């Protein structure tokens, strides 16, 4: 699983807001689920870190789509 972020720039600093998830298909393509749209059209898709995976595993509600 990968995480999808909206990218915004302020004062030459990059800010990321998590807006969804992406899943790698068998053919290497991505399926993307967005819960919001980036206002400037810029998104970043990156691998989930080990810390994010641990937090996801500990969620009591078992909601796989929570961002």
Order of alpha helices (4+ residues) and beta strands (2+ residues): beta-beta-beta-beta-alpha
